[in-house]
Amino acid sequence: MTHSAPQPAPEPAPHTGPPRWLAWSTRYTDHVAEVCTTPAGRADLASGHSLRALAEPWRMLPHVRTRIPRHAGDTKIAYLAVAAMYAAYAPNPATVRQDDVTTWNPAHGDFGWSLALAVQRGVLREESATELLKDLARKRELPALIRRLQPVVRRLADAGVPLSWPRLLNHLVRWPRYRTDIADQWMYSHYAPTTIPDGEAEESAA
């Protein structure tokens, strides 16, 4: 099945921030990026490279403990996993010349959008991307979803395919309650790859 190439959103006005429903996840991922500007901080966060490591995140916690909501409960693993994947796979923020380190880019869509771009660039085959989305949709437990996502995120990052870290964190945190909705959104974004308008009220399901 073919689909159109992912289309970037219009150029935002200078210093345009994320929509309100993504503000909290962007603050967290921006903090993670700031930690990663030092080699020691990046190494500490990247130490959570597996589920076993995430279960004993002693090197990670000093950097992110105060940034994870106290009510996170079982979704704490989502915050740790995103921090670990960013540290291990995202471009080094220390090499980016800008006043403030930020992970927000309105031109980047959700995970389904990234997969569509990967197919367009020949990083993944269409059939593989479709089967991956189906497989992810079946992962009821957050640890199982994270285990499946980690190698895919690495492959996308190695190929230079952009990924919205704030959107990914938002979706992982909400996965236990809204798995079907999020999986459907990823599938829709894959076949109709446009970014989500900043004003979309996704916060209603948060």
Sine and cosine of phi, psi and omega as CSV:
sin_phi,cos_phi,sin_psi,cos_psi,sin_omega,cos_omega
0.00,0.00,0.72,-0.69,-0.02,-1.00
-0.97,-0.22,0.39,-0.92,0.05,-1.00
-0.51,-0.86,0.26,-0.97,-0.03,-1.00
-0.95,0.31,0.39,-0.92,0.01,-1.00
-0.94,0.33,0.52,-0.85,0.04,-1.00
-0.85,0.52,0.73,-0.68,-0.02,-1.00
-0.96,-0.27,0.79,-0.61,0.03,-1.00
-0.94,0.35,0.43,-0.90,0.07,-1.00
-0.95,0.31,0.32,-0.95,0.07,-1.00
-0.84,0.54,0.45,-0.89,0.00,-1.00
-0.86,0.51,0.81,-0.59,-0.02,-1.00
-0.97,0.22,0.29,-0.96,0.10,-0.99
-0.93,0.37,0.44,-0.90,-0.01,-1.00
-0.81,0.59,0.67,-0.74,0.07,-1.00
0.91,0.41,0.33,0.94,0.06,-1.00
-0.92,0.40,0.81,-0.58,-0.03,-1.00
-1.00,-0.04,-0.03,-1.00,-0.01,-1.00
-0.95,0.30,0.31,-0.95,0.11,-0.99
-0.90,0.43,0.33,-0.95,-0.11,-0.99
-0.83,0.55,-0.64,0.77,-0.08,-1.00
-0.95,0.30,-0.17,0.99,0.06,-1.00
-0.94,-0.34,0.06,1.00,-0.08,-1.00
-0.89,0.46,-0.69,0.73,-0.06,-1.00
-0.92,0.40,-0.66,0.75,-0.01,-1.00
-0.95,0.31,-0.54,0.84,0.04,-1.00
-0.93,0.37,-0.63,0.78,0.05,-1.00
-0.87,0.49,-0.64,0.77,0.00,-1.00
-0.92,0.38,-0.77,0.64,-0.05,-1.00
-0.93,0.37,-0.50,0.86,0.11,-0.99
-0.90,0.43,-0.63,0.77,0.05,-1.00
-0.90,0.43,-0.68,0.74,0.04,-1.00
-0.86,0.52,-0.70,0.71,0.01,-1.00
-0.89,0.46,-0.63,0.78,0.03,-1.00
-0.90,0.44,-0.68,0.74,0.05,-1.00
-0.86,0.50,-0.60,0.80,-0.06,-1.00
-0.97,0.25,-0.05,1.00,0.05,-1.00
-0.96,0.27,-0.21,0.98,0.09,-1.00
-0.94,-0.34,0.61,-0.79,-0.01,-1.00
-0.85,0.53,-0.64,0.77,-0.03,-1.00
-0.92,0.39,-0.69,0.72,0.01,-1.00
-0.90,0.45,-0.68,0.73,0.01,-1.00
-0.89,0.46,-0.67,0.74,0.00,-1.00
-0.91,0.41,-0.64,0.77,0.00,-1.00
-0.89,0.46,-0.71,0.70,-0.01,-1.00
-0.94,0.34,-0.61,0.79,-0.01,-1.00
-0.93,0.36,-0.22,0.98,0.00,-1.00
-0.91,0.42,-0.33,0.94,0.04,-1.00
-1.00,0.08,0.81,0.59,-0.15,-0.99
-0.99,0.11,-0.09,1.00,-0.02,-1.00
-0.57,-0.82,0.21,-0.98,0.03,-1.00
-0.88,0.47,-0.59,0.81,0.03,-1.00
-0.90,0.43,-0.67,0.74,0.02,-1.00
-0.92,0.39,-0.59,0.81,0.02,-1.00
-0.93,0.37,-0.43,0.90,0.03,-1.00
-0.97,0.26,-0.31,0.95,0.03,-1.00
-0.74,-0.67,0.92,0.39,-0.16,-0.99
-1.00,0.07,0.72,0.69,-0.15,-0.99
-0.88,0.47,-0.60,0.80,0.00,-1.00
-0.97,0.24,-0.44,0.90,-0.05,-1.00
-0.98,0.18,-0.65,0.76,-0.18,-0.98
-0.83,0.55,-0.64,0.77,0.01,-1.00
-0.84,0.54,-0.43,0.90,-0.04,-1.00
-1.00,0.02,-0.50,0.87,-0.16,-0.99
-0.82,-0.57,-0.11,0.99,-0.11,-0.99
-0.81,0.59,-0.72,0.70,-0.06,-1.00
-0.97,0.26,-0.17,0.98,-0.01,-1.00
-1.00,-0.09,-0.22,0.98,0.02,-1.00
-1.00,0.00,0.81,-0.58,-0.03,-1.00
-0.83,0.56,0.60,-0.80,-0.01,-1.00
-0.89,0.45,-0.47,0.88,-0.03,-1.00
-1.00,0.02,0.20,0.98,-0.08,-1.00
-0.87,0.49,-0.57,0.82,0.03,-1.00
0.84,0.54,-0.76,-0.65,-0.04,-1.00
-0.93,0.37,-0.27,0.96,0.00,-1.00
-0.99,0.11,0.01,1.00,0.05,-1.00
-0.83,0.56,-0.54,0.84,0.00,-1.00
-0.89,0.46,-0.47,0.88,0.03,-1.00
-0.91,0.42,-0.69,0.72,0.02,-1.00
-0.89,0.45,-0.69,0.72,0.00,-1.00
-0.92,0.39,-0.66,0.75,-0.04,-1.00
-0.91,0.42,-0.68,0.74,0.01,-1.00
-0.90,0.43,-0.67,0.74,0.04,-1.00
-0.87,0.49,-0.68,0.73,-0.02,-1.00
-0.92,0.39,-0.69,0.72,0.00,-1.00
-0.91,0.41,-0.65,0.76,0.03,-1.00
-0.88,0.48,-0.75,0.66,-0.04,-1.00
-0.89,0.46,-0.60,0.80,-0.07,-1.00
-0.99,0.14,-0.54,0.84,-0.20,-0.98
-0.86,-0.51,-0.44,0.90,-0.07,-1.00
-0.96,0.29,0.42,-0.91,0.09,-1.00
-0.84,0.53,0.55,-0.83,-0.03,-1.00
-0.91,0.42,0.90,-0.43,-0.02,-1.00
-0.90,0.43,-0.32,0.95,0.00,-1.00
-0.93,0.38,-0.33,0.95,-0.02,-1.00
-1.00,-0.05,-0.04,1.00,-0.02,-1.00
-1.00,-0.02,0.81,-0.59,-0.03,-1.00
-1.00,0.03,0.99,-0.11,0.07,-1.00
-0.36,-0.93,0.40,-0.92,-0.08,-1.00
-0.91,0.41,-0.70,0.71,-0.04,-1.00
-0.87,-0.50,0.75,-0.66,0.07,-1.00
-0.95,0.31,0.80,-0.60,0.01,-1.00
-0.65,-0.76,0.56,-0.83,0.05,-1.00
-0.97,-0.25,0.01,1.00,-0.06,-1.00
-1.00,-0.02,0.79,-0.61,0.10,-1.00
-0.64,-0.77,0.94,-0.35,-0.07,-1.00
-0.90,0.44,-0.25,0.97,0.02,-1.00
-0.99,0.13,-0.13,0.99,-0.01,-1.00
-0.99,-0.17,0.81,-0.59,0.01,-1.00
-1.00,0.03,-0.33,-0.94,-0.05,-1.00
-1.00,0.10,-0.19,-0.98,-0.09,-1.00
-0.88,0.47,-0.62,0.79,0.04,-1.00
-0.89,0.46,-0.62,0.79,0.07,-1.00
-0.88,0.48,-0.69,0.72,0.01,-1.00
-0.89,0.46,-0.64,0.77,0.03,-1.00
-0.91,0.42,-0.61,0.79,0.05,-1.00
-0.88,0.47,-0.65,0.76,0.02,-1.00
-0.92,0.38,-0.59,0.81,0.04,-1.00
-0.90,0.45,-0.64,0.77,0.05,-1.00
-0.91,0.41,-0.70,0.72,-0.01,-1.00
-0.86,0.51,-0.60,0.80,-0.05,-1.00
-1.00,0.03,0.00,1.00,0.03,-1.00
0.99,0.16,0.24,0.97,0.04,-1.00
-0.97,0.24,-0.60,0.80,0.04,-1.00
-0.78,-0.62,0.48,-0.88,0.15,-0.99
-0.99,0.13,0.48,-0.88,-0.01,-1.00
-0.84,0.54,-0.69,0.72,-0.02,-1.00
-0.89,0.45,-0.63,0.78,0.00,-1.00
-0.92,0.40,-0.67,0.75,0.00,-1.00
-0.91,0.42,-0.65,0.76,0.00,-1.00
-0.91,0.42,-0.71,0.70,0.02,-1.00
-0.90,0.44,-0.59,0.81,0.04,-1.00
-0.89,0.46,-0.72,0.69,0.00,-1.00
-0.88,0.47,-0.63,0.78,0.05,-1.00
-0.90,0.43,-0.67,0.74,-0.01,-1.00
-0.91,0.42,-0.68,0.73,0.02,-1.00
-0.88,0.47,-0.63,0.77,-0.02,-1.00
-0.89,0.46,-0.41,0.91,-0.02,-1.00
-1.00,0.09,-0.17,0.99,-0.05,-1.00
-0.99,0.17,0.99,-0.16,-0.03,-1.00
-0.97,0.26,-0.56,0.83,-0.04,-1.00
-1.00,-0.06,0.67,-0.75,-0.04,-1.00
-0.87,0.49,-0.68,0.74,0.04,-1.00
-0.86,0.52,-0.62,0.78,0.02,-1.00
-0.91,0.41,-0.62,0.78,0.04,-1.00
-0.90,0.44,-0.71,0.71,-0.02,-1.00
-0.89,0.45,-0.67,0.74,0.02,-1.00
-0.85,0.52,-0.63,0.78,-0.01,-1.00
-0.97,0.25,-0.54,0.84,-0.05,-1.00
-0.96,0.27,-0.59,0.80,-0.16,-0.99
-0.79,0.61,-0.78,0.63,0.00,-1.00
-0.93,0.37,-0.47,0.88,0.03,-1.00
-0.94,0.34,-0.70,0.71,0.03,-1.00
-0.87,0.50,-0.66,0.75,0.03,-1.00
-0.88,0.47,-0.69,0.73,-0.01,-1.00
-0.90,0.43,-0.67,0.74,0.03,-1.00
-0.89,0.45,-0.70,0.71,-0.02,-1.00
-0.90,0.43,-0.67,0.74,0.00,-1.00
-0.87,0.49,-0.51,0.86,-0.01,-1.00
-1.00,-0.02,0.01,1.00,0.02,-1.00
0.97,0.22,0.34,0.94,0.04,-1.00
-0.99,0.17,0.83,-0.56,-0.04,-1.00
-0.91,0.41,0.54,-0.84,0.00,-1.00
-0.68,-0.73,0.71,-0.71,0.06,-1.00
-1.00,0.06,0.97,-0.23,-0.02,-1.00
-0.92,0.39,-0.65,0.76,0.07,-1.00
-0.88,0.48,-0.66,0.75,0.03,-1.00
-0.91,0.42,-0.65,0.76,-0.01,-1.00
-0.89,0.45,-0.70,0.72,0.03,-1.00
-0.89,0.46,-0.71,0.71,0.02,-1.00
-0.83,0.56,-0.69,0.72,-0.05,-1.00
-0.96,0.29,-0.61,0.80,0.02,-1.00
-0.92,0.39,-0.65,0.76,0.02,-1.00
-0.89,0.45,-0.59,0.81,-0.05,-1.00
-1.00,0.05,-0.17,0.98,-0.10,-0.99
-0.80,0.59,-0.73,0.69,-0.06,-1.00
-0.84,0.54,-0.50,0.86,-0.03,-1.00
-0.99,-0.16,-0.48,0.88,-0.13,-0.99
-0.80,-0.60,0.58,0.81,-0.05,-1.00
-0.80,0.60,-0.76,0.65,-0.07,-1.00
-0.89,0.45,-0.68,0.73,0.00,-1.00
-0.89,0.45,-0.70,0.72,-0.03,-1.00
-0.93,0.36,-0.67,0.74,0.03,-1.00
-0.88,0.47,-0.65,0.76,0.06,-1.00
-0.90,0.44,-0.64,0.77,0.00,-1.00
-0.91,0.42,-0.65,0.76,0.05,-1.00
-0.88,0.47,-0.68,0.74,0.01,-1.00
-0.90,0.43,-0.69,0.73,0.01,-1.00
-0.89,0.45,-0.69,0.73,-0.01,-1.00
-0.90,0.43,-0.49,0.87,0.01,-1.00
-0.93,0.36,-0.62,0.78,-0.04,-1.00
-0.99,-0.10,-0.24,0.97,0.10,-0.99
-0.74,-0.67,0.92,0.38,-0.24,-0.97
-0.96,0.27,0.99,0.11,0.16,-0.99
-0.80,-0.59,0.41,-0.91,0.02,-1.00
-0.96,0.29,0.41,-0.91,0.01,-1.00
-0.97,0.24,0.80,-0.60,0.03,-1.00
-0.82,0.57,0.61,-0.79,-0.06,-1.00
-0.85,0.53,-0.48,0.88,-0.07,-1.00
-1.00,0.03,0.02,1.00,-0.04,-1.00
-0.88,0.47,0.72,-0.69,-0.11,-0.99
-1.00,0.06,0.84,0.54,0.05,-1.00
-0.92,0.38,-0.34,0.94,0.00,-1.00
-0.87,0.49,-0.33,0.94,-0.03,-1.00
-0.90,0.43,-0.39,0.92,0.00,-1.00
-0.98,-0.22,0.12,0.99,-0.06,-1.00
-0.98,0.21,0.00,0.00,0.00,0.00
